[in-house]
Amino acid sequence: MSKKQAQKESKDEPKDFIFPTELVEQVYEISGGADAYKGVILCVCSPKGTPQIYTRFDSIVTALGMKMAIDQWLADEESKIGPTEQE
């Protein structure tokens, strides 16, 4: 492959997206008052297909509660898919 072809291909590739962490912080700040259970988990996928997860919590209790909520959501989504042909 020539140098020109390699440069053209690298220009055509999408750049990996990096979510601005300032936005995660802003969502966290509006998710509740000072005495509220505050937390955010944000999952995004870059143009290259790379999953990215951003988190911000006010306490370990909130983090564990949100993890349990995600676990339940994942279980619900898996049950919608149903058994695979291999099972």
Phi and psi restraints in degrees (range 20) as a CNS / XPLOR table:
assign (resid 1 and name C) (resid 2 and name N)
       (resid 2 and name CA) (resid 2 and name C) 1.0 -75.1 20.0 2
assign (resid 2 and name N) (resid 2 and name CA)
       (resid 2 and name C) (resid 3 and name N) 1.0 163.9 20.0 2
assign (resid 2 and name C) (resid 3 and name N)
       (resid 3 and name CA) (resid 3 and name C) 1.0 -63.1 20.0 2
assign (resid 3 and name N) (resid 3 and name CA)
       (resid 3 and name C) (resid 4 and name N) 1.0 -38.7 20.0 2
assign (resid 3 and name C) (resid 4 and name N)
       (resid 4 and name CA) (resid 4 and name C) 1.0 -63.2 20.0 2
assign (resid 4 and name N) (resid 4 and name CA)
       (resid 4 and name C) (resid 5 and name N) 1.0 -42.9 20.0 2
assign (resid 4 and name C) (resid 5 and name N)
       (resid 5 and name CA) (resid 5 and name C) 1.0 -63.7 20.0 2
assign (resid 5 and name N) (resid 5 and name CA)
       (resid 5 and name C) (resid 6 and name N) 1.0 -42.0 20.0 2
assign (resid 5 and name C) (resid 6 and name N)
       (resid 6 and name CA) (resid 6 and name C) 1.0 -64.0 20.0 2
assign (resid 6 and name N) (resid 6 and name CA)
       (resid 6 and name C) (resid 7 and name N) 1.0 -41.2 20.0 2
assign (resid 6 and name C) (resid 7 and name N)
       (resid 7 and name CA) (resid 7 and name C) 1.0 -64.8 20.0 2
assign (resid 7 and name N) (resid 7 and name CA)
       (resid 7 and name C) (resid 8 and name N) 1.0 -41.7 20.0 2
assign (resid 7 and name C) (resid 8 and name N)
       (resid 8 and name CA) (resid 8 and name C) 1.0 -63.7 20.0 2
assign (resid 8 and name N) (resid 8 and name CA)
       (resid 8 and name C) (resid 9 and name N) 1.0 -43.8 20.0 2
assign (resid 8 and name C) (resid 9 and name N)
       (resid 9 and name CA) (resid 9 and name C) 1.0 -63.9 20.0 2
assign (resid 9 and name N) (resid 9 and name CA)
       (resid 9 and name C) (resid 10 and name N) 1.0 -39.5 20.0 2
assign (resid 9 and name C) (resid 10 and name N)
       (resid 10 and name CA) (resid 10 and name C) 1.0 -69.0 20.0 2
assign (resid 10 and name N) (resid 10 and name CA)
       (resid 10 and name C) (resid 11 and name N) 1.0 -30.1 20.0 2
assign (resid 10 and name C) (resid 11 and name N)
       (resid 11 and name CA) (resid 11 and name C) 1.0 -71.7 20.0 2
assign (resid 11 and name N) (resid 11 and name CA)
       (resid 11 and name C) (resid 12 and name N) 1.0 -33.7 20.0 2
assign (resid 11 and name C) (resid 12 and name N)
       (resid 12 and name CA) (resid 12 and name C) 1.0 -73.9 20.0 2
assign (resid 12 and name N) (resid 12 and name CA)
       (resid 12 and name C) (resid 13 and name N) 1.0 -24.7 20.0 2
assign (resid 12 and name C) (resid 13 and name N)
       (resid 13 and name CA) (resid 13 and name C) 1.0 -68.2 20.0 2
assign (resid 13 and name N) (resid 13 and name CA)
       (resid 13 and name C) (resid 14 and name N) 1.0 136.5 20.0 2
assign (resid 13 and name C) (resid 14 and name N)
       (resid 14 and name CA) (resid 14 and name C) 1.0 -68.3 20.0 2
assign (resid 14 and name N) (resid 14 and name CA)
       (resid 14 and name C) (resid 15 and name N) 1.0 143.1 20.0 2
assign (resid 14 and name C) (resid 15 and name N)
       (resid 15 and name CA) (resid 15 and name C) 1.0 -75.5 20.0 2
assign (resid 15 and name N) (resid 15 and name CA)
       (resid 15 and name C) (resid 16 and name N) 1.0 147.1 20.0 2
assign (resid 15 and name C) (resid 16 and name N)
       (resid 16 and name CA) (resid 16 and name C) 1.0 -69.8 20.0 2
assign (resid 16 and name N) (resid 16 and name CA)
       (resid 16 and name C) (resid 17 and name N) 1.0 131.9 20.0 2
assign (resid 16 and name C) (resid 17 and name N)
       (resid 17 and name CA) (resid 17 and name C) 1.0 -82.1 20.0 2
assign (resid 17 and name N) (resid 17 and name CA)
       (resid 17 and name C) (resid 18 and name N) 1.0 135.4 20.0 2
assign (resid 17 and name C) (resid 18 and name N)
       (resid 18 and name CA) (resid 18 and name C) 1.0 -120.4 20.0 2
assign (resid 18 and name N) (resid 18 and name CA)
       (resid 18 and name C) (resid 19 and name N) 1.0 116.6 20.0 2
assign (resid 18 and name C) (resid 19 and name N)
       (resid 19 and name CA) (resid 19 and name C) 1.0 -68.5 20.0 2
assign (resid 19 and name N) (resid 19 and name CA)
       (resid 19 and name C) (resid 20 and name N) 1.0 133.7 20.0 2
assign (resid 19 and name C) (resid 20 and name N)
       (resid 20 and name CA) (resid 20 and name C) 1.0 -66.0 20.0 2
assign (resid 20 and name N) (resid 20 and name CA)
       (resid 20 and name C) (resid 21 and name N) 1.0 117.6 20.0 2
assign (resid 20 and name C) (resid 21 and name N)
       (resid 21 and name CA) (resid 21 and name C) 1.0 -64.2 20.0 2
assign (resid 21 and name N) (resid 21 and name CA)
       (resid 21 and name C) (resid 22 and name N) 1.0 -20.8 20.0 2
assign (resid 21 and name C) (resid 22 and name N)
       (resid 22 and name CA) (resid 22 and name C) 1.0 -61.7 20.0 2
assign (resid 22 and name N) (resid 22 and name CA)
       (resid 22 and name C) (resid 23 and name N) 1.0 -35.0 20.0 2
assign (resid 22 and name C) (resid 23 and name N)
       (resid 23 and name CA) (resid 23 and name C) 1.0 -68.5 20.0 2
assign (resid 23 and name N) (resid 23 and name CA)
       (resid 23 and name C) (resid 24 and name N) 1.0 -37.6 20.0 2
assign (resid 23 and name C) (resid 24 and name N)
       (resid 24 and name CA) (resid 24 and name C) 1.0 -60.4 20.0 2
assign (resid 24 and name N) (resid 24 and name CA)
       (resid 24 and name C) (resid 25 and name N) 1.0 -43.7 20.0 2
assign (resid 24 and name C) (resid 25 and name N)
       (resid 25 and name CA) (resid 25 and name C) 1.0 -63.2 20.0 2
assign (resid 25 and name N) (resid 25 and name CA)
       (resid 25 and name C) (resid 26 and name N) 1.0 -40.1 20.0 2
assign (resid 25 and name C) (resid 26 and name N)
       (resid 26 and name CA) (resid 26 and name C) 1.0 -65.1 20.0 2
assign (resid 26 and name N) (resid 26 and name CA)
       (resid 26 and name C) (resid 27 and name N) 1.0 -43.0 20.0 2
assign (resid 26 and name C) (resid 27 and name N)
       (resid 27 and name CA) (resid 27 and name C) 1.0 -63.1 20.0 2
assign (resid 27 and name N) (resid 27 and name CA)
       (resid 27 and name C) (resid 28 and name N) 1.0 -41.5 20.0 2
assign (resid 27 and name C) (resid 28 and name N)
       (resid 28 and name CA) (resid 28 and name C) 1.0 -58.6 20.0 2
assign (resid 28 and name N) (resid 28 and name CA)
       (resid 28 and name C) (resid 29 and name N) 1.0 -46.6 20.0 2
assign (resid 28 and name C) (resid 29 and name N)
       (resid 29 and name CA) (resid 29 and name C) 1.0 -63.3 20.0 2
assign (resid 29 and name N) (resid 29 and name CA)
       (resid 29 and name C) (resid 30 and name N) 1.0 -35.2 20.0 2
assign (resid 29 and name C) (resid 30 and name N)
       (resid 30 and name CA) (resid 30 and name C) 1.0 -88.7 20.0 2
assign (resid 30 and name N) (resid 30 and name CA)
       (resid 30 and name C) (resid 31 and name N) 1.0 -0.2 20.0 2
assign (resid 30 and name C) (resid 31 and name N)
       (resid 31 and name CA) (resid 31 and name C) 1.0 -80.4 20.0 2
assign (resid 31 and name N) (resid 31 and name CA)
       (resid 31 and name C) (resid 32 and name N) 1.0 -4.9 20.0 2
assign (resid 31 and name C) (resid 32 and name N)
       (resid 32 and name CA) (resid 32 and name C) 1.0 169.6 20.0 2
assign (resid 32 and name N) (resid 32 and name CA)
       (resid 32 and name C) (resid 33 and name N) 1.0 166.8 20.0 2
assign (resid 32 and name C) (resid 33 and name N)
       (resid 33 and name CA) (resid 33 and name C) 1.0 -78.1 20.0 2
assign (resid 33 and name N) (resid 33 and name CA)
       (resid 33 and name C) (resid 34 and name N) 1.0 -176.2 20.0 2
assign (resid 33 and name C) (resid 34 and name N)
       (resid 34 and name CA) (resid 34 and name C) 1.0 -63.5 20.0 2
assign (resid 34 and name N) (resid 34 and name CA)
       (resid 34 and name C) (resid 35 and name N) 1.0 -31.8 20.0 2
assign (resid 34 and name C) (resid 35 and name N)
       (resid 35 and name CA) (resid 35 and name C) 1.0 -100.0 20.0 2
assign (resid 35 and name N) (resid 35 and name CA)
       (resid 35 and name C) (resid 36 and name N) 1.0 12.9 20.0 2
assign (resid 35 and name C) (resid 36 and name N)
       (resid 36 and name CA) (resid 36 and name C) 1.0 -96.4 20.0 2
assign (resid 36 and name N) (resid 36 and name CA)
       (resid 36 and name C) (resid 37 and name N) 1.0 161.8 20.0 2
assign (resid 36 and name C) (resid 37 and name N)
       (resid 37 and name CA) (resid 37 and name C) 1.0 -79.0 20.0 2
assign (resid 37 and name N) (resid 37 and name CA)
       (resid 37 and name C) (resid 38 and name N) 1.0 110.6 20.0 2
assign (resid 37 and name C) (resid 38 and name N)
       (resid 38 and name CA) (resid 38 and name C) 1.0 -113.3 20.0 2
assign (resid 38 and name N) (resid 38 and name CA)
       (resid 38 and name C) (resid 39 and name N) 1.0 141.1 20.0 2
assign (resid 38 and name C) (resid 39 and name N)
       (resid 39 and name CA) (resid 39 and name C) 1.0 -176.8 20.0 2
assign (resid 39 and name N) (resid 39 and name CA)
       (resid 39 and name C) (resid 40 and name N) 1.0 155.9 20.0 2
assign (resid 39 and name C) (resid 40 and name N)
       (resid 40 and name CA) (resid 40 and name C) 1.0 -147.1 20.0 2
assign (resid 40 and name N) (resid 40 and name CA)
       (resid 40 and name C) (resid 41 and name N) 1.0 138.6 20.0 2
assign (resid 40 and name C) (resid 41 and name N)
       (resid 41 and name CA) (resid 41 and name C) 1.0 -127.3 20.0 2
assign (resid 41 and name N) (resid 41 and name CA)
       (resid 41 and name C) (resid 42 and name N) 1.0 122.5 20.0 2
assign (resid 41 and name C) (resid 42 and name N)
       (resid 42 and name CA) (resid 42 and name C) 1.0 -122.4 20.0 2
assign (resid 42 and name N) (resid 42 and name CA)
       (resid 42 and name C) (resid 43 and name N) 1.0 124.1 20.0 2
assign (resid 42 and name C) (resid 43 and name N)
       (resid 43 and name CA) (resid 43 and name C) 1.0 -113.2 20.0 2
assign (resid 43 and name N) (resid 43 and name CA)
       (resid 43 and name C) (resid 44 and name N) 1.0 127.1 20.0 2
assign (resid 43 and name C) (resid 44 and name N)
       (resid 44 and name CA) (resid 44 and name C) 1.0 -133.1 20.0 2
assign (resid 44 and name N) (resid 44 and name CA)
       (resid 44 and name C) (resid 45 and name N) 1.0 160.6 20.0 2
assign (resid 44 and name C) (resid 45 and name N)
       (resid 45 and name CA) (resid 45 and name C) 1.0 -120.8 20.0 2
assign (resid 45 and name N) (resid 45 and name CA)
       (resid 45 and name C) (resid 46 and name N) 1.0 129.5 20.0 2
assign (resid 45 and name C) (resid 46 and name N)
       (resid 46 and name CA) (resid 46 and name C) 1.0 -74.5 20.0 2
assign (resid 46 and name N) (resid 46 and name CA)
       (resid 46 and name C) (resid 47 and name N) 1.0 166.0 20.0 2
assign (resid 46 and name C) (resid 47 and name N)
       (resid 47 and name CA) (resid 47 and name C) 1.0 -58.6 20.0 2
assign (resid 47 and name N) (resid 47 and name CA)
       (resid 47 and name C) (resid 48 and name N) 1.0 -24.3 20.0 2
assign (resid 47 and name C) (resid 48 and name N)
       (resid 48 and name CA) (resid 48 and name C) 1.0 -85.7 20.0 2
assign (resid 48 and name N) (resid 48 and name CA)
       (resid 48 and name C) (resid 49 and name N) 1.0 -2.9 20.0 2
assign (resid 48 and name C) (resid 49 and name N)
       (resid 49 and name CA) (resid 49 and name C) 1.0 90.6 20.0 2
assign (resid 49 and name N) (resid 49 and name CA)
       (resid 49 and name C) (resid 50 and name N) 1.0 11.4 20.0 2
assign (resid 49 and name C) (resid 50 and name N)
       (resid 50 and name CA) (resid 50 and name C) 1.0 -83.3 20.0 2
assign (resid 50 and name N) (resid 50 and name CA)
       (resid 50 and name C) (resid 51 and name N) 1.0 119.1 20.0 2
assign (resid 50 and name C) (resid 51 and name N)
       (resid 51 and name CA) (resid 51 and name C) 1.0 -72.3 20.0 2
assign (resid 51 and name N) (resid 51 and name CA)
       (resid 51 and name C) (resid 52 and name N) 1.0 142.4 20.0 2
assign (resid 51 and name C) (resid 52 and name N)
       (resid 52 and name CA) (resid 52 and name C) 1.0 -133.0 20.0 2
assign (resid 52 and name N) (resid 52 and name CA)
       (resid 52 and name C) (resid 53 and name N) 1.0 135.2 20.0 2
assign (resid 52 and name C) (resid 53 and name N)
       (resid 53 and name CA) (resid 53 and name C) 1.0 -125.0 20.0 2
assign (resid 53 and name N) (resid 53 and name CA)
       (resid 53 and name C) (resid 54 and name N) 1.0 128.6 20.0 2
assign (resid 53 and name C) (resid 54 and name N)
       (resid 54 and name CA) (resid 54 and name C) 1.0 -119.6 20.0 2
assign (resid 54 and name N) (resid 54 and name CA)
       (resid 54 and name C) (resid 55 and name N) 1.0 137.4 20.0 2
assign (resid 54 and name C) (resid 55 and name N)
       (resid 55 and name CA) (resid 55 and name C) 1.0 -136.5 20.0 2
assign (resid 55 and name N) (resid 55 and name CA)
       (resid 55 and name C) (resid 56 and name N) 1.0 154.1 20.0 2
assign (resid 55 and name C) (resid 56 and name N)
       (resid 56 and name CA) (resid 56 and name C) 1.0 -158.2 20.0 2
assign (resid 56 and name N) (resid 56 and name CA)
       (resid 56 and name C) (resid 57 and name N) 1.0 124.8 20.0 2
assign (resid 56 and name C) (resid 57 and name N)
       (resid 57 and name CA) (resid 57 and name C) 1.0 -132.9 20.0 2
assign (resid 57 and name N) (resid 57 and name CA)
       (resid 57 and name C) (resid 58 and name N) 1.0 156.0 20.0 2
assign (resid 57 and name C) (resid 58 and name N)
       (resid 58 and name CA) (resid 58 and name C) 1.0 -88.4 20.0 2
assign (resid 58 and name N) (resid 58 and name CA)
       (resid 58 and name C) (resid 59 and name N) 1.0 -19.9 20.0 2
assign (resid 58 and name C) (resid 59 and name N)
       (resid 59 and name CA) (resid 59 and name C) 1.0 -159.5 20.0 2
assign (resid 59 and name N) (resid 59 and name CA)
       (resid 59 and name C) (resid 60 and name N) 1.0 165.1 20.0 2
assign (resid 59 and name C) (resid 60 and name N)
       (resid 60 and name CA) (resid 60 and name C) 1.0 -65.4 20.0 2
assign (resid 60 and name N) (resid 60 and name CA)
       (resid 60 and name C) (resid 61 and name N) 1.0 -31.8 20.0 2
assign (resid 60 and name C) (resid 61 and name N)
       (resid 61 and name CA) (resid 61 and name C) 1.0 -63.2 20.0 2
assign (resid 61 and name N) (resid 61 and name CA)
       (resid 61 and name C) (resid 62 and name N) 1.0 -45.0 20.0 2
assign (resid 61 and name C) (resid 62 and name N)
       (resid 62 and name CA) (resid 62 and name C) 1.0 -64.1 20.0 2
assign (resid 62 and name N) (resid 62 and name CA)
       (resid 62 and name C) (resid 63 and name N) 1.0 -43.2 20.0 2
assign (resid 62 and name C) (resid 63 and name N)
       (resid 63 and name CA) (resid 63 and name C) 1.0 -59.7 20.0 2
assign (resid 63 and name N) (resid 63 and name CA)
       (resid 63 and name C) (resid 64 and name N) 1.0 -44.8 20.0 2
assign (resid 63 and name C) (resid 64 and name N)
       (resid 64 and name CA) (resid 64 and name C) 1.0 -66.5 20.0 2
assign (resid 64 and name N) (resid 64 and name CA)
       (resid 64 and name C) (resid 65 and name N) 1.0 -39.3 20.0 2
assign (resid 64 and name C) (resid 65 and name N)
       (resid 65 and name CA) (resid 65 and name C) 1.0 -63.2 20.0 2
assign (resid 65 and name N) (resid 65 and name CA)
       (resid 65 and name C) (resid 66 and name N) 1.0 -42.3 20.0 2
assign (resid 65 and name C) (resid 66 and name N)
       (resid 66 and name CA) (resid 66 and name C) 1.0 -69.1 20.0 2
assign (resid 66 and name N) (resid 66 and name CA)
       (resid 66 and name C) (resid 67 and name N) 1.0 -35.8 20.0 2
assign (resid 66 and name C) (resid 67 and name N)
       (resid 67 and name CA) (resid 67 and name C) 1.0 -62.4 20.0 2
assign (resid 67 and name N) (resid 67 and name CA)
       (resid 67 and name C) (resid 68 and name N) 1.0 -42.8 20.0 2
assign (resid 67 and name C) (resid 68 and name N)
       (resid 68 and name CA) (resid 68 and name C) 1.0 -62.8 20.0 2
assign (resid 68 and name N) (resid 68 and name CA)
       (resid 68 and name C) (resid 69 and name N) 1.0 -39.4 20.0 2
assign (resid 68 and name C) (resid 69 and name N)
       (resid 69 and name CA) (resid 69 and name C) 1.0 -63.8 20.0 2
assign (resid 69 and name N) (resid 69 and name CA)
       (resid 69 and name C) (resid 70 and name N) 1.0 -40.5 20.0 2
assign (resid 69 and name C) (resid 70 and name N)
       (resid 70 and name CA) (resid 70 and name C) 1.0 -68.1 20.0 2
assign (resid 70 and name N) (resid 70 and name CA)
       (resid 70 and name C) (resid 71 and name N) 1.0 -41.8 20.0 2
assign (resid 70 and name C) (resid 71 and name N)
       (resid 71 and name CA) (resid 71 and name C) 1.0 -56.5 20.0 2
assign (resid 71 and name N) (resid 71 and name CA)
       (resid 71 and name C) (resid 72 and name N) 1.0 -43.6 20.0 2
assign (resid 71 and name C) (resid 72 and name N)
       (resid 72 and name CA) (resid 72 and name C) 1.0 -66.0 20.0 2
assign (resid 72 and name N) (resid 72 and name CA)
       (resid 72 and name C) (resid 73 and name N) 1.0 -42.1 20.0 2
assign (resid 72 and name C) (resid 73 and name N)
       (resid 73 and name CA) (resid 73 and name C) 1.0 -61.8 20.0 2
assign (resid 73 and name N) (resid 73 and name CA)
       (resid 73 and name C) (resid 74 and name N) 1.0 -44.0 20.0 2
assign (resid 73 and name C) (resid 74 and name N)
       (resid 74 and name CA) (resid 74 and name C) 1.0 -62.1 20.0 2
assign (resid 74 and name N) (resid 74 and name CA)
       (resid 74 and name C) (resid 75 and name N) 1.0 -42.5 20.0 2
assign (resid 74 and name C) (resid 75 and name N)
       (resid 75 and name CA) (resid 75 and name C) 1.0 -62.8 20.0 2
assign (resid 75 and name N) (resid 75 and name CA)
       (resid 75 and name C) (resid 76 and name N) 1.0 -41.9 20.0 2
assign (resid 75 and name C) (resid 76 and name N)
       (resid 76 and name CA) (resid 76 and name C) 1.0 -62.6 20.0 2
assign (resid 76 and name N) (resid 76 and name CA)
       (resid 76 and name C) (resid 77 and name N) 1.0 -42.6 20.0 2
assign (resid 76 and name C) (resid 77 and name N)
       (resid 77 and name CA) (resid 77 and name C) 1.0 -65.3 20.0 2
assign (resid 77 and name N) (resid 77 and name CA)
       (resid 77 and name C) (resid 78 and name N) 1.0 -41.0 20.0 2
assign (resid 77 and name C) (resid 78 and name N)
       (resid 78 and name CA) (resid 78 and name C) 1.0 -64.7 20.0 2
assign (resid 78 and name N) (resid 78 and name CA)
       (resid 78 and name C) (resid 79 and name N) 1.0 -35.8 20.0 2
assign (resid 78 and name C) (resid 79 and name N)
       (resid 79 and name CA) (resid 79 and name C) 1.0 -70.4 20.0 2
assign (resid 79 and name N) (resid 79 and name CA)
       (resid 79 and name C) (resid 80 and name N) 1.0 -24.8 20.0 2
assign (resid 79 and name C) (resid 80 and name N)
       (resid 80 and name CA) (resid 80 and name C) 1.0 -69.8 20.0 2
assign (resid 80 and name N) (resid 80 and name CA)
       (resid 80 and name C) (resid 81 and name N) 1.0 -31.1 20.0 2
assign (resid 80 and name C) (resid 81 and name N)
       (resid 81 and name CA) (resid 81 and name C) 1.0 -71.5 20.0 2
assign (resid 81 and name N) (resid 81 and name CA)
       (resid 81 and name C) (resid 82 and name N) 1.0 -38.3 20.0 2
assign (resid 81 and name C) (resid 82 and name N)
       (resid 82 and name CA) (resid 82 and name C) 1.0 85.2 20.0 2
assign (resid 82 and name N) (resid 82 and name CA)
       (resid 82 and name C) (resid 83 and name N) 1.0 174.6 20.0 2
assign (resid 82 and name C) (resid 83 and name N)
       (resid 83 and name CA) (resid 83 and name C) 1.0 -68.1 20.0 2
assign (resid 83 and name N) (resid 83 and name CA)
       (resid 83 and name C) (resid 84 and name N) 1.0 148.0 20.0 2
assign (resid 83 and name C) (resid 84 and name N)
       (resid 84 and name CA) (resid 84 and name C) 1.0 -84.5 20.0 2
assign (resid 84 and name N) (resid 84 and name CA)
       (resid 84 and name C) (resid 85 and name N) 1.0 167.2 20.0 2
assign (resid 84 and name C) (resid 85 and name N)
       (resid 85 and name CA) (resid 85 and name C) 1.0 -65.9 20.0 2
assign (resid 85 and name N) (resid 85 and name CA)
       (resid 85 and name C) (resid 86 and name N) 1.0 -23.7 20.0 2
assign (resid 85 and name C) (resid 86 and name N)
       (resid 86 and name CA) (resid 86 and name C) 1.0 -77.5 20.0 2
assign (resid 86 and name N) (resid 86 and name CA)
       (resid 86 and name C) (resid 87 and name N) 1.0 -17.6 20.0 2
